[in-house]
């Protein structure tokens, strides 16, 4: 393949890489490289599948809110609502939560959570309602982005784990398990493998760490009542949301630092999730149907990293998106595409706060 074949090579075809390739569209020749046999096998394919304007904190909220417009327009959001709950004595957490998002435009309301969740135990009287929270069709949106990228002319290559990349004369020579390629710009959208990809390209890592997060699908007696929203502990001990067929998705909100690999749920974390659920509601867990784990990756300051490396020319970071990568994907891709193509960033987004140069290496 000639060295002039691609303008931009993106490593990682999960939600980040796929949406970026789609956002660049026909304005550049794009190569999308995926290490697995199918895109989205790790974090994207194991999402908790909700869109919440408060998830990730105030620095993430502008990305989420802007993304909500695109996701809703595409039919990828469905009304859910979210209830942030606490026990007696945790009112201070609710006050701090409301203060964080004061002036953001996110609709939040103090409520008695027991009026919204039948079966919530008597001592859980602290609540903040977030009506805008929604289910997100994560798989559908990922497939849509991949299709858009292909229609724009991007080449998607699977089973193409990066082996090495070297830059000379303004171009990257890229070696993968699927063969060799060349491109002017190399984009690191490898999620939990972001630092490893950087190292393979001779770029100093940023300290992006992967963490394991556990999810459990179960049935309770009684089943969650119709209209029950997603419920999240203000202290971060758990969240759960109703699913089709009377099922419940539950997480202990765990974050275990791990090496990037094909993670699986641990029995202890499943048991911890169930224990925390039973402390909050009087429902009985009738059956655990399945459990799984996914990888969330964070930079040291827990903000995403979008932009040119600043030290190695032509190396672009698009990583560190924690557990909010899907809900922020449209806005993040639009911002990254603007930075790559020399356009103005989308209105309302501060590109400076996400640039990799904020880290001293």
Secondary structure, DSSP 8 states (H G I E B T S, - for coil): --TTSEEEEEE--SHHHHHHHHHHGGGS-EEEE-SSSSTTTTTGGG---EE-TTTT-HHHHHHHHHHHHHHHHTT-EEE--EEEEE-TT-HHHHHHHHHHTTTS----EEE-GGGTSTTB-TT--EEEEETT-EEE-HHHHHHHHHHHHHHTT-EEE-S--EEEEEEETTEEEEEETTEEEEEEEEEE--GGGHHHHHHHTT------EEEEEEEEEEEEES---TT--EEEETTSS-EEEE-GGGEEEEE----EE--SS-----HHHHHHHHHHHHHHB--EEEEEEEEEEEEEEE-TTSS-EEEE-SSSTTEEEEE--TT-TTTTHHHHHHHHHHHHHT----TT--GGGG-GGGS--
